[in-house]
Amino acid sequence: MDCLNCGNCKENQPTYYCLARNEVVINENYVPEDKERTGWKKGTKNYEIHRRKTRKEVEV
């Protein structure tokens, strides 16, 4: 069972598939990353324009 250097074990994922072992492995060294919130925010110019356009479409 030599490592095939696929890189799956080097990614920060909770589980991955190992080609050399031919099985799904649970990563005990997994560190969850904080998710960034990059959505619409009230008061932002683009948000207000988008909101007004969608409200016009709904009313028509």
N, CA, C and O atoms as CSV, one atom per row, in Angstrom:
chain,resi,resn,atom,element,x,y,z
A,1,MET,N,N,0.826,-1.184,0.000
A,1,MET,CA,C,0.000,0.000,0.000
A,1,MET,C,C,0.871,1.248,0.000
A,1,MET,O,O,1.045,1.891,1.036
A,2,ASP,N,N,1.404,1.582,-1.134
A,2,ASP,CA,C,2.186,2.804,-1.251
A,2,ASP,C,C,1.253,3.967,-1.523
A,2,ASP,O,O,0.227,3.823,-2.188
A,3,CYS,N,N,1.634,5.138,-0.989
A,3,CYS,CA,C,0.829,6.339,-1.198
A,3,CYS,C,C,0.899,6.735,-2.668
A,3,CYS,O,O,1.974,6.724,-3.269
A,4,LEU,N,N,-0.241,7.084,-3.242
A,4,LEU,CA,C,-0.306,7.479,-4.646
A,4,LEU,C,C,-0.182,8.986,-4.833
A,4,LEU,O,O,-0.280,9.479,-5.957
A,5,ASN,N,N,0.034,9.727,-3.740
A,5,ASN,CA,C,0.194,11.190,-3.768
A,5,ASN,C,C,-0.972,11.887,-4.466
A,5,ASN,O,O,-0.770,12.779,-5.289
A,6,CYS,N,N,-2.178,11.476,-4.132
A,6,CYS,CA,C,-3.358,12.110,-4.730
A,6,CYS,C,C,-3.654,13.451,-4.066
A,6,CYS,O,O,-4.268,14.322,-4.683
A,7,GLY,N,N,-3.223,13.628,-2.810
A,7,GLY,CA,C,-3.419,14.895,-2.116
A,7,GLY,C,C,-4.697,14.969,-1.310
A,7,GLY,O,O,-4.940,15.981,-0.653
A,8,ASN,N,N,-5.522,13.935,-1.336
A,8,ASN,CA,C,-6.780,13.964,-0.581
A,8,ASN,C,C,-6.535,14.092,0.923
A,8,ASN,O,O,-7.289,14.772,1.618
A,9,CYS,N,N,-5.494,13.447,1.421
A,9,CYS,CA,C,-5.230,13.483,2.861
A,9,CYS,C,C,-4.656,14.825,3.301
A,9,CYS,O,O,-4.693,15.157,4.486
A,10,LYS,N,N,-4.133,15.591,2.366
A,10,LYS,CA,C,-3.530,16.877,2.710
A,10,LYS,C,C,-4.551,18.011,2.745
A,10,LYS,O,O,-4.269,19.078,3.290
A,11,GLU,N,N,-5.738,17.791,2.167
A,11,GLU,CA,C,-6.792,18.799,2.220
A,11,GLU,C,C,-7.430,18.776,3.602
A,11,GLU,O,O,-7.489,17.730,4.248
A,12,ASN,N,N,-7.903,19.923,4.047
A,12,ASN,CA,C,-8.522,20.015,5.373
A,12,ASN,C,C,-10.000,19.644,5.270
A,12,ASN,O,O,-10.871,20.514,5.286
A,13,GLN,N,N,-10.272,18.341,5.164
A,13,GLN,CA,C,-11.633,17.827,5.055
A,13,GLN,C,C,-11.886,16.846,6.202
A,13,GLN,O,O,-10.955,16.166,6.634
A,14,PRO,N,N,-13.136,16.755,6.710
A,14,PRO,CA,C,-13.410,15.820,7.814
A,14,PRO,C,C,-13.259,14.353,7.401
A,14,PRO,O,O,-12.837,13.524,8.206
A,15,THR,N,N,-13.600,14.033,6.158
A,15,THR,CA,C,-13.409,12.678,5.632
A,15,THR,C,C,-12.867,12.776,4.216
A,15,THR,O,O,-13.102,13.763,3.519
A,16,TYR,N,N,-12.154,11.766,3.802
A,16,TYR,CA,C,-11.626,11.729,2.443
A,16,TYR,C,C,-11.481,10.278,1.998
A,16,TYR,O,O,-11.455,9.358,2.817
A,17,TYR,N,N,-11.387,10.097,0.692
A,17,TYR,CA,C,-11.227,8.754,0.132
A,17,TYR,C,C,-9.756,8.522,-0.176
A,17,TYR,O,O,-9.147,9.298,-0.912
A,18,CYS,N,N,-9.186,7.475,0.373
A,18,CYS,CA,C,-7.784,7.131,0.137
A,18,CYS,C,C,-7.722,6.079,-0.972
A,18,CYS,O,O,-8.271,4.985,-0.840
A,19,LEU,N,N,-7.043,6.431,-2.065
A,19,LEU,CA,C,-6.935,5.506,-3.197
A,19,LEU,C,C,-6.043,4.314,-2.868
A,19,LEU,O,O,-6.317,3.200,-3.314
A,20,ALA,N,N,-4.989,4.528,-2.101
A,20,ALA,CA,C,-4.069,3.445,-1.771
A,20,ALA,C,C,-4.738,2.412,-0.858
A,20,ALA,O,O,-4.557,1.209,-1.045
A,21,ARG,N,N,-5.508,2.880,0.125
A,21,ARG,CA,C,-6.198,1.977,1.043
A,21,ARG,C,C,-7.512,1.467,0.473
A,21,ARG,O,O,-8.031,0.440,0.912
A,22,ASN,N,N,-8.054,2.196,-0.519
A,22,ASN,CA,C,-9.339,1.884,-1.128
A,22,ASN,C,C,-10.470,1.946,-0.093
A,22,ASN,O,O,-11.330,1.067,-0.035
A,23,GLU,N,N,-10.444,3.016,0.727
A,23,GLU,CA,C,-11.482,3.196,1.734
A,23,GLU,C,C,-11.629,4.666,2.095
A,23,GLU,O,O,-10.760,5.489,1.806
A,24,VAL,N,N,-12.751,4.973,2.736
A,24,VAL,CA,C,-13.005,6.322,3.229
A,24,VAL,C,C,-12.364,6.438,4.607
A,24,VAL,O,O,-12.562,5.583,5.470
A,25,VAL,N,N,-11.591,7.512,4.804
A,25,VAL,CA,C,-10.848,7.699,6.047
A,25,VAL,C,C,-11.392,8.920,6.776
A,25,VAL,O,O,-11.674,9.940,6.147
A,26,ILE,N,N,-11.542,8.828,8.097
A,26,ILE,CA,C,-11.950,9.966,8.918
A,26,ILE,C,C,-10.691,10.697,9.357
A,26,ILE,O,O,-9.797,10.105,9.961
A,27,ASN,N,N,-10.627,11.982,9.050
A,27,ASN,CA,C,-9.459,12.794,9.374
A,27,ASN,C,C,-9.557,13.259,10.824
A,27,ASN,O,O,-10.420,14.072,11.156
A,28,GLU,N,N,-8.688,12.754,11.681
A,28,GLU,CA,C,-8.700,13.138,13.088
A,28,GLU,C,C,-8.028,14.483,13.312
A,28,GLU,O,O,-8.197,15.084,14.374
A,29,ASN,N,N,-7.273,14.968,12.337
A,29,ASN,CA,C,-6.584,16.253,12.450
A,29,ASN,C,C,-7.375,17.382,11.810
A,29,ASN,O,O,-6.836,18.465,11.584
A,30,TYR,N,N,-8.646,17.141,11.517
A,30,TYR,CA,C,-9.486,18.137,10.847
A,30,TYR,C,C,-9.729,19.339,11.751
A,30,TYR,O,O,-10.096,19.190,12.916
A,31,VAL,N,N,-9.518,20.541,11.195
A,31,VAL,CA,C,-9.774,21.787,11.920
A,31,VAL,C,C,-10.811,22.564,11.124
A,31,VAL,O,O,-10.508,23.048,10.034
A,32,PRO,N,N,-12.048,22.696,11.651
A,32,PRO,CA,C,-13.077,23.421,10.899
A,32,PRO,C,C,-12.720,24.901,10.770
A,32,PRO,O,O,-12.238,25.525,11.716
A,33,GLU,N,N,-12.969,25.448,9.575
A,33,GLU,CA,C,-12.685,26.850,9.315
A,33,GLU,C,C,-13.957,27.666,9.529
A,33,GLU,O,O,-15.065,27.171,9.321
A,34,ASP,N,N,-13.787,28.910,9.944
A,34,ASP,CA,C,-14.931,29.804,10.097
A,34,ASP,C,C,-15.433,30.206,8.727
A,34,ASP,O,O,-14.647,30.558,7.847
A,35,LYS,N,N,-16.746,30.155,8.544
A,35,LYS,CA,C,-17.333,30.526,7.264
A,35,LYS,C,C,-17.457,32.037,7.191
A,35,LYS,O,O,-17.855,32.689,8.156
A,36,GLU,N,N,-17.114,32.579,6.044
A,36,GLU,CA,C,-17.264,34.011,5.842
A,36,GLU,C,C,-18.688,34.306,5.411
A,36,GLU,O,O,-19.257,33.587,4.590
A,37,ARG,N,N,-19.255,35.347,5.955
A,37,ARG,CA,C,-20.597,35.754,5.555
A,37,ARG,C,C,-20.452,36.864,4.533
A,37,ARG,O,O,-20.175,38.013,4.876
A,38,THR,N,N,-20.642,36.508,3.285
A,38,THR,CA,C,-20.526,37.492,2.215
A,38,THR,C,C,-21.845,37.553,1.472
A,38,THR,O,O,-21.945,37.117,0.325
A,39,GLY,N,N,-22.837,38.088,2.119
A,39,GLY,CA,C,-24.146,38.180,1.499
A,39,GLY,C,C,-24.584,39.623,1.412
A,39,GLY,O,O,-23.792,40.547,1.602
A,40,TRP,N,N,-25.853,39.799,1.123
A,40,TRP,CA,C,-26.407,41.141,1.061
A,40,TRP,C,C,-26.485,41.714,2.465
A,40,TRP,O,O,-26.806,41.009,3.422
A,41,LYS,N,N,-26.187,42.997,2.574
A,41,LYS,CA,C,-26.328,43.679,3.855
A,41,LYS,C,C,-27.188,44.906,3.658
A,41,LYS,O,O,-27.016,45.655,2.697
A,42,LYS,N,N,-28.105,45.102,4.566
A,42,LYS,CA,C,-28.975,46.266,4.470
A,42,LYS,C,C,-28.138,47.534,4.557
A,42,LYS,O,O,-27.184,47.625,5.329
A,43,GLY,N,N,-28.525,48.513,3.738
A,43,GLY,CA,C,-27.804,49.774,3.726
A,43,GLY,C,C,-26.754,49.844,2.636
A,43,GLY,O,O,-26.326,50.938,2.267
A,44,THR,N,N,-26.330,48.712,2.113
A,44,THR,CA,C,-25.366,48.718,1.023
A,44,THR,C,C,-26.071,49.156,-0.252
A,44,THR,O,O,-27.229,48.808,-0.483
A,45,LYS,N,N,-25.367,49.918,-1.073
A,45,LYS,CA,C,-25.979,50.468,-2.285
A,45,LYS,C,C,-26.502,49.360,-3.199
A,45,LYS,O,O,-27.640,49.428,-3.663
A,46,ASN,N,N,-25.693,48.358,-3.457
A,46,ASN,CA,C,-26.111,47.268,-4.349
A,46,ASN,C,C,-27.310,46.508,-3.786
A,46,ASN,O,O,-28.184,46.072,-4.536
A,47,TYR,N,N,-27.348,46.354,-2.475
A,47,TYR,CA,C,-28.482,45.665,-1.846
A,47,TYR,C,C,-29.771,46.439,-2.083
A,47,TYR,O,O,-30.794,45.865,-2.458
A,48,GLU,N,N,-29.711,47.749,-1.860
A,48,GLU,CA,C,-30.912,48.575,-2.009
A,48,GLU,C,C,-31.405,48.574,-3.452
A,48,GLU,O,O,-32.608,48.476,-3.691
A,49,ILE,N,N,-30.496,48.682,-4.412
A,49,ILE,CA,C,-30.876,48.665,-5.836
A,49,ILE,C,C,-31.513,47.323,-6.185
A,49,ILE,O,O,-32.559,47.276,-6.832
A,50,HIS,N,N,-30.886,46.243,-5.757
A,50,HIS,CA,C,-31.392,44.895,-6.037
A,50,HIS,C,C,-32.766,44.698,-5.400
A,50,HIS,O,O,-33.666,44.136,-6.023
A,51,ARG,N,N,-32.926,45.159,-4.161
A,51,ARG,CA,C,-34.194,45.008,-3.453
A,51,ARG,C,C,-35.307,45.767,-4.163
A,51,ARG,O,O,-36.419,45.257,-4.301
A,52,ARG,N,N,-35.013,46.981,-4.613
A,52,ARG,CA,C,-36.035,47.779,-5.292
A,52,ARG,C,C,-36.437,47.150,-6.623
A,52,ARG,O,O,-37.615,47.143,-6.983
A,53,LYS,N,N,-35.445,46.617,-7.356
A,53,LYS,CA,C,-35.753,45.966,-8.638
A,53,LYS,C,C,-36.644,44.749,-8.423
A,53,LYS,O,O,-37.617,44.553,-9.152
A,54,THR,N,N,-36.320,43.937,-7.434
A,54,THR,CA,C,-37.118,42.728,-7.200
A,54,THR,C,C,-38.515,43.080,-6.714
A,54,THR,O,O,-39.474,42.387,-7.055
A,55,ARG,N,N,-38.654,44.136,-5.927
A,55,ARG,CA,C,-39.987,44.539,-5.467
A,55,ARG,C,C,-40.824,45.050,-6.625
A,55,ARG,O,O,-42.033,44.821,-6.665
A,56,LYS,N,N,-40.190,45.748,-7.576
A,56,LYS,CA,C,-40.920,46.228,-8.752
A,56,LYS,C,C,-41.410,45.048,-9.583
A,56,LYS,O,O,-42.534,45.060,-10.084
A,57,GLU,N,N,-40.559,44.020,-9.728
A,57,GLU,CA,C,-40.942,42.844,-10.507
A,57,GLU,C,C,-42.116,42.121,-9.849
A,57,GLU,O,O,-42.992,41.612,-10.548
A,58,VAL,N,N,-42.146,42.069,-8.536
A,58,VAL,CA,C,-43.217,41.378,-7.819
A,58,VAL,C,C,-44.525,42.146,-7.952
A,58,VAL,O,O,-45.584,41.540,-8.116
A,59,GLU,N,N,-44.466,43.469,-7.884
A,59,GLU,CA,C,-45.672,44.287,-7.957
A,59,GLU,C,C,-46.308,44.256,-9.342
A,59,GLU,O,O,-47.527,44.371,-9.461
A,60,VAL,N,N,-45.506,44.103,-10.383
A,60,VAL,CA,C,-46.022,44.133,-11.759
A,60,VAL,C,C,-46.636,42.841,-12.135
A,60,VAL,O,O,-47.121,42.691,-13.256
